[in-house]
Amino acid sequence: MSQQPETRSVTLTRVFDAPIQLVFDAWTKPEHMTQWMKCSPDVKTTLAEWSPRVGGTFEYHMAQEGVFEAKTTGRYLQFDPPDLLEYVIDANEELGSPEMTVRVALREVEKGTELTLKHSGIPGHFEGMIDAGWGVSLDLLKDLVLALFSAYAGTRMSAPAKVEEKPESAKSDEQADV
């Protein structure tokens, strides 16, 4: 009997000074997703398939000229706008990555919208890369949400929108789910 390798999870929380629906749309609309879902600002993300709904599938490609190219596929397990989405990222033999799950929970808070992301099933040797990649992606998402909110709010906005970063809370699957 073979032993399953130990897996980890990464949990990240951000607070966006923007309405919950706008943050959800920035995550799920294809024209927005390609602007922030990247492990580096130099990476180009393109969509081959994007069907955000329970049972829907996705396929996107990330590429950085002369450095790498990667295809990601998966399917949605939960889709409850604007509060929750959960999806499975298929195993990728080329990258040596197993099937993993990503859960994104949104909730309204006094300062806007809190986003909590939990990426589970990460092999130990991928943890740092996944954590860093999501950090970059969430920073790019922040920039996009700020731009969308500024355009939406126009002159009604009394102060610049900002994002508050909460401290890292968990790094292992032993922790409670989001």
MINUKOL-251203 format. One record per atom (N, C-alpha, C): chain; residue number from 1; x, y, z. Coordinates in steps of 0.1 Angstrom, whole numbers, m for minus. Example, Ala and Ser with C-alpha at 12.3 -4.5 7.8 and 13.67 -1.06 7.14 Angstrom:
  chaine  num      X      Y      Z
       A    1    132    m57     78
       A    1    123    m45     78
       A    1    132    m33     78
       A    2    128    m22     71
       A    2    137    m11     71
       A    2    129      0     79
//
This chain:
  chaine  num      X      Y      Z
       A    1      8    m12      0
       A    1      0      0      0
       A    1      9     12      0
       A    2      7     21    m10
       A    2     15     33    m11
       A    2      9     44     m2
       A    3     18     52      4
       A    3     14     63     13
       A    3     12     75      5
       A    4      1     82      8
       A    4     m2     95      1
       A    4      8    105      6
       A    5     13    114     m4
       A    5     22    124      1
       A    5     15    135      9
       A    6     22    141     18
       A    6     16    151     26
       A    6     12    163     18
       A    7      0    168     20
       A    7     m4    180     13
       A    7     m6    191     23
       A    8     m6    203     18
       A    8     m7    215     25
       A    8    m18    224     19
       A    9    m21    235     26
       A    9    m30    245     21
       A    9    m25    258     24
       A   10    m29    268     15
       A   10    m25    282     17
       A   10    m38    289     18
       A   11    m39    298     29
       A   11    m51    306     31
       A   11    m47    321     31
       A   12    m53    329     22
       A   12    m50    343     21
       A   12    m63    351     23
       A   13    m62    362     30
       A   13    m74    370     32
       A   13    m71    385     28
       A   14    m79    391     21
       A   14    m78    405     17
       A   14    m91    412     19
       A   15    m90    425     23
       A   15   m102    433     24
       A   15   m101    444     13
       A   16   m112    444      4
       A   16   m112    454     m7
       A   16   m122    465     m3
       A   17   m119    477     m6
       A   17   m128    488     m4
       A   17   m136    490    m16
       A   18   m145    480    m18
       A   18   m154    479    m30
       A   18   m165    470    m27
       A   19   m177    472    m34
       A   19   m188    463    m32
       A   19   m185    449    m35
       A   20   m192    440    m28
       A   20   m190    425    m30
       A   20   m192    421    m44
       A   21   m203    426    m51
       A   21   m206    421    m64
       A   21   m195    425    m74
       A   22   m189    437    m72
       A   22   m178    441    m81
       A   22   m166    432    m79
       A   23   m162    428    m67
       A   23   m151    419    m64
       A   23   m154    405    m70
       A   24   m166    400    m69
       A   24   m170    387    m75
       A   24   m170    388    m90
       A   25   m174    399    m96
       A   25   m174    400   m110
       A   25   m159    401   m115
       A   26   m151    407   m108
       A   26   m137    408   m112
       A   26   m130    394   m112
       A   27   m135    385   m103
       A   27   m130    372   m103
       A   27   m136    363   m114
       A   28   m149    365   m117
       A   28   m155    355   m126
       A   28   m157    360   m140
       A   29   m157    372   m143
       A   29   m159    376   m157
       A   29   m146    375   m165
       A   30   m147    368   m177
       A   30   m135    365   m184
       A   30   m126    377   m188
       A   31   m133    389   m191
       A   31   m125    400   m195
       A   31   m117    406   m183
       A   32   m121    403   m171
       A   32   m113    407   m159
       A   32   m103    397   m155
       A   33   m107    384   m155
       A   33    m99    373   m150
       A   33    m85    373   m157
       A   34    m85    375   m170
       A   34    m72    375   m177
       A   34    m62    386   m173
       A   35    m68    396   m166
       A   35    m59    408   m162
       A   35    m52    405   m149
       A   36    m57    396   m141
       A   36    m51    395   m128
       A   36    m47    380   m124
       A   37    m52    370   m131
       A   37    m48    356   m128
       A   37    m35    353   m134
       A   38    m24    357   m127
       A   38    m10    355   m132
       A   38     m1    353   m121
       A   39     10    346   m122
       A   39     19    344   m112
       A   39     30    355   m112
       A   40     29    364   m122
       A   40     38    375   m124
       A   40     32    385   m133
       A   41     34    398   m131
       A   41     28    408   m140
       A   41     32    406   m155
       A   42     44    400   m157
       A   42     49    398   m171
       A   42     42    386   m178
       A   43     34    379   m171
       A   43     28    367   m177
       A   43     15    371   m184
       A   44     13    364   m196
       A   44      1    367   m203
       A   44     m9    355   m201
       A   45    m21    358   m197
       A   45    m31    348   m195
       A   45    m42    348   m206
       A   46    m45    337   m212
       A   46    m55    336   m222
       A   46    m65    325   m218
       A   47    m77    327   m222
       A   47    m88    317   m219
       A   47    m91    309   m231
       A   48    m92    296   m229
       A   48    m97    287   m240
       A   48   m112    283   m236
       A   49   m115    283   m224
       A   49   m129    279   m219
       A   49   m131    286   m205
       A   50   m143    291   m203
       A   50   m146    298   m191
       A   50   m160    297   m188
       A   51   m165    288   m180
       A   51   m179    286   m177
       A   51   m182    286   m162
       A   52   m181    297   m156
       A   52   m183    298   m141
       A   52   m198    295   m137
       A   53   m200    282   m133
       A   53   m213    278   m128
       A   53   m210    264   m123
       A   54   m219    259   m114
       A   54   m217    245   m109
       A   54   m216    235   m120
       A   55   m206    227   m120
       A   55   m204    218   m131
       A   55   m197    223   m143
       A   56   m196    237   m144
       A   56   m189    243   m155
       A   56   m174    240   m155
       A   57   m168    241   m166
       A   57   m154    239   m167
       A   57   m146    251   m172
       A   58   m133    251   m170
       A   58   m124    262   m174
       A   58   m111    256   m179
       A   59   m105    264   m188
       A   59    m92    261   m193
       A   59    m85    275   m196
       A   60    m74    277   m189
       A   60    m67    289   m193
       A   60    m52    286   m194
       A   61    m45    295   m201
       A   61    m31    293   m204
       A   61    m23    305   m198
       A   62    m12    302   m192
       A   62     m3    313   m187
       A   62     10    311   m195
       A   63     16    322   m199
       A   63     28    321   m207
       A   63     37    334   m204
       A   64     49    331   m203
       A   64     59    342   m202
       A   64     70    339   m213
       A   65     70    347   m223
       A   65     79    344   m234
       A   65     93    341   m230
       A   66     97    329   m235
       A   66    111    324   m233
       A   66    113    318   m219
       A   67    102    318   m210
       A   67    104    313   m197
       A   67     95    301   m194
       A   68     82    302   m196
       A   68     74    290   m194
       A   68     60    292   m201
       A   69     53    281   m202
       A   69     40    281   m207
       A   69     33    269   m199
       A   70     21    272   m194
       A   70     13    262   m186
       A   70     m1    263   m189
       A   71     m8    252   m189
       A   71    m22    251   m192
       A   71    m28    246   m178
       A   72    m39    253   m175
       A   72    m47    249   m163
       A   72    m61    246   m167
       A   73    m66    234   m162
       A   73    m80    230   m165
       A   73    m87    227   m152
       A   74   m100    227   m151
       A   74   m107    223   m139
       A   74   m122    225   m141
       A   75   m129    223   m130
       A   75   m143    224   m130
       A   75   m148    231   m117
       A   76   m159    237   m118
       A   76   m165    244   m106
       A   76   m174    234    m98
       A   77   m171    234    m85
       A   77   m179    226    m76
       A   77   m191    234    m69
       A   78   m188    247    m66
       A   78   m198    255    m60
       A   78   m197    269    m67
       A   79   m209    275    m69
       A   79   m210    288    m75
       A   79   m222    295    m69
       A   80   m220    304    m60
       A   80   m231    311    m53
       A   80   m228    326    m53
       A   81   m231    333    m64
       A   81   m228    347    m65
       A   81   m236    355    m54
       A   82   m230    365    m49
       A   82   m216    369    m50
       A   82   m208    364    m38
       A   83   m212    354    m31
       A   83   m205    350    m19
       A   83   m195    339    m20
       A   84   m196    330    m29
       A   84   m188    318    m28
       A   84   m185    312    m42
       A   85   m173    307    m44
       A   85   m170    299    m56
       A   85   m159    289    m51
       A   86   m161    277    m56
       A   86   m151    267    m53
       A   86   m149    259    m66
       A   87   m136    256    m68
       A   87   m133    248    m80
       A   87   m121    239    m78
       A   88   m121    229    m87
       A   88   m110    219    m87
       A   88   m101    222    m98
       A   89    m88    222    m96
       A   89    m78    224   m106
       A   89    m73    209   m109
       A   90    m75    205   m122
       A   90    m71    192   m125
       A   90    m56    189   m123
       A   91    m53    177   m121
       A   91    m39    173   m120
       A   91    m32    176   m133
       A   92    m19    180   m133
       A   92    m12    183   m145
       A   92      1    175   m145
       A   93      2    165   m153
       A   93     14    156   m153
       A   93     26    164   m158
       A   94     25    173   m167
       A   94     36    181   m172
       A   94     42    189   m161
       A   95     34    195   m152
       A   95     40    203   m141
       A   95     42    194   m129
       A   96     37    182   m129
       A   96     39    174   m117
       A   96     30    178   m106
       A   97     19    184   m109
       A   97     10    188    m98
       A   97     m3    179    m97
       A   98     m7    176    m85
       A   98    m19    168    m83
       A   98    m32    177    m84
       A   99    m43    170    m84
       A   99    m56    177    m83
       A   99    m56    186    m70
       A  100    m60    198    m71
       A  100    m61    207    m60
       A  100    m74    214    m60
       A  101    m78    220    m48
       A  101    m91    227    m47
       A  101    m88    241    m43
       A  102    m96    250    m49
       A  102    m95    264    m45
       A  102   m109    269    m41
       A  103   m110    275    m29
       A  103   m123    280    m24
       A  103   m122    295    m21
       A  104   m131    303    m27
       A  104   m131    317    m25
       A  104   m144    321    m19
       A  105   m143    326     m7
       A  105   m154    331      1
       A  105   m154    346      2
       A  106   m165    353     m1
       A  106   m166    367     m1
       A  106   m177    371     10
       A  107   m174    381     17
       A  107   m184    386     26
       A  107   m183    401     28
       A  108   m195    408     29
       A  108   m195    422     31
       A  108   m190    425     46
       A  109   m181    435     47
       A  109   m176    439     59
       A  109   m177    455     59
       A  110   m175    461     71
       A  110   m176    475     72
       A  110   m168    483     62
       A  111   m156    478     59
       A  111   m148    485     49
       A  111   m149    481     35
       A  112   m159    472     32
       A  112   m161    468     18
       A  112   m164    453     17
       A  113   m154    446     12
       A  113   m156    431      9
       A  113   m143    424     14
       A  114   m145    414     22
       A  114   m134    405     26
       A  114   m134    393     17
       A  115   m123    390     11
       A  115   m121    378      3
       A  115   m111    369     10
       A  116   m116    356     12
       A  116   m107    346     18
       A  116   m106    335      8
       A  117    m93    332      4
       A  117    m90    322     m5
       A  117    m83    311      2
       A  118    m87    298     m1
       A  118    m80    287      5
       A  118    m77    277     m7
       A  119    m65    275     m9
       A  119    m60    266    m19
       A  119    m55    253    m12
       A  120    m62    242    m14
       A  120    m59    229     m7
       A  120    m54    218    m16
       A  121    m47    209    m10
       A  121    m41    197    m17
       A  121    m28    200    m23
       A  122    m21    210    m18
       A  122     m8    214    m24
       A  122      3    204    m19
       A  123     11    198    m28
       A  123     23    191    m23
       A  123     32    200    m17
       A  124     39    196     m6
       A  124     48    204      1
       A  124     58    212     m7
       A  125     64    206    m18
       A  125     74    213    m26
       A  125     68    224    m35
       A  126     54    224    m36
       A  126     48    235    m44
       A  126     43    246    m35
       A  127     43    245    m22
       A  127     36    254    m13
       A  127     41    269    m15
       A  128     54    271    m15
       A  128     60    284    m16
       A  128     56    291    m30
       A  129     57    283    m40
       A  129     53    288    m53
       A  129     39    292    m54
       A  130     30    283    m49
       A  130     15    286    m49
       A  130     12    299    m40
       A  131     18    299    m29
       A  131     16    311    m20
       A  131     21    324    m27
       A  132     33    324    m33
       A  132     38    336    m40
       A  132     29    339    m52
       A  133     25    329    m59
       A  133     17    331    m71
       A  133      3    338    m67
       A  134     m3    333    m57
       A  134    m16    339    m53
       A  134    m13    353    m47
       A  135     m2    355    m41
       A  135      1    369    m36
       A  135      1    379    m48
       A  136      8    375    m58
       A  136      9    384    m70
       A  136     m5    385    m76
       A  137    m12    374    m78
       A  137    m26    375    m84
       A  137    m35    383    m76
       A  138    m35    382    m63
       A  138    m44    390    m55
       A  138    m40    405    m55
       A  139    m27    408    m56
       A  139    m23    422    m58
       A  139    m28    428    m71
       A  140    m27    420    m81
       A  140    m32    424    m94
       A  140    m47    425    m94
       A  141    m54    416    m87
       A  141    m69    417    m85
       A  141    m72    430    m78
       A  142    m64    433    m68
       A  142    m66    446    m60
       A  142    m66    458    m70
       A  143    m55    458    m78
       A  143    m54    469    m87
       A  143    m66    470    m97
       A  144    m70    459   m102
       A  144    m82    459   m111
       A  144    m94    463   m104
       A  145    m97    458    m92
       A  145   m109    462    m84
       A  145   m109    477    m81
       A  146    m97    482    m78
       A  146    m96    497    m75
       A  146    m99    505    m87
       A  147    m94    500    m99
       A  147    m97    507   m112
       A  147   m112    506   m115
       A  148   m118    495   m114
       A  148   m132    493   m117
       A  148   m141    501   m107
       A  149   m137    501    m94
       A  149   m145    508    m84
       A  149   m144    523    m87
       A  150   m132    528    m90
       A  150   m130    542    m93
       A  150   m138    546   m104
       A  151   m138    538   m115
       A  151   m147    541   m127
       A  151   m161    541   m123
       A  152   m165    531   m115
       A  152   m179    530   m110
       A  152   m183    541   m101
       A  153   m175    545    m92
       A  153   m179    555    m82
       A  153   m177    569    m87
       A  154   m168    571    m97
       A  154   m166    584   m103
       A  154   m163    594    m93
       A  155   m170    605    m93
       A  155   m167    616    m84
       A  155   m174    615    m70
       A  156   m182    604    m69
       A  156   m189    602    m56
       A  156   m179    596    m46
       A  157   m168    592    m50
       A  157   m158    585    m41
       A  157   m151    596    m33
       A  158   m152    596    m20
       A  158   m146    606    m11
       A  158   m131    604     m9
       A  159   m127    592     m9
       A  159   m113    589     m6
       A  159   m108    577    m16
       A  160    m95    577    m18
       A  160    m91    566    m27
       A  160    m94    552    m21
       A  161    m98    543    m30
       A  161   m101    530    m25
       A  161    m88    523    m21
       A  162    m88    515    m11
       A  162    m76    508     m7
       A  162    m79    494     m3
       A  163    m68    486     m2
       A  163    m70    472      2
       A  163    m62    470     14
       A  164    m67    463     24
       A  164    m61    460     36
       A  164    m57    445     36
       A  165    m44    442     39
       A  165    m40    428     38
       A  165    m40    423     53
       A  166    m46    412     55
       A  166    m46    406     68
       A  166    m35    396     69
       A  167    m30    394     81
       A  167    m18    384     82
       A  167    m22    370     77
       A  168    m12    363     73
       A  168    m13    349     68
       A  168    m18    342     80
       A  169    m29    333     78
       A  169    m34    327     90
       A  169    m31    312     90
       A  170    m29    305     79
       A  170    m28    291     80
       A  170    m20    285     69
       A  171    m13    274     71
       A  171     m5    268     61
       A  171     m7    253     61
       A  172    m16    247     68
       A  172    m17    233     67
       A  172    m32    228     66
       A  173    m34    217     60
       A  173    m47    211     59
       A  173    m53    208     72
       A  174    m46    208     83
       A  174    m52    205     96
       A  174    m61    216    101
       A  175    m60    228     95
       A  175    m68    239     98
       A  175    m82    237     94
       A  176    m91    245    100
       A  176   m105    244     96
       A  176   m107    250     82
       A  177   m117    246     75
       A  177   m120    251     62
       A  177   m125    265     63
       A  178   m123    272     52
       A  178   m128    286     50
       A  178   m143    286     51
//
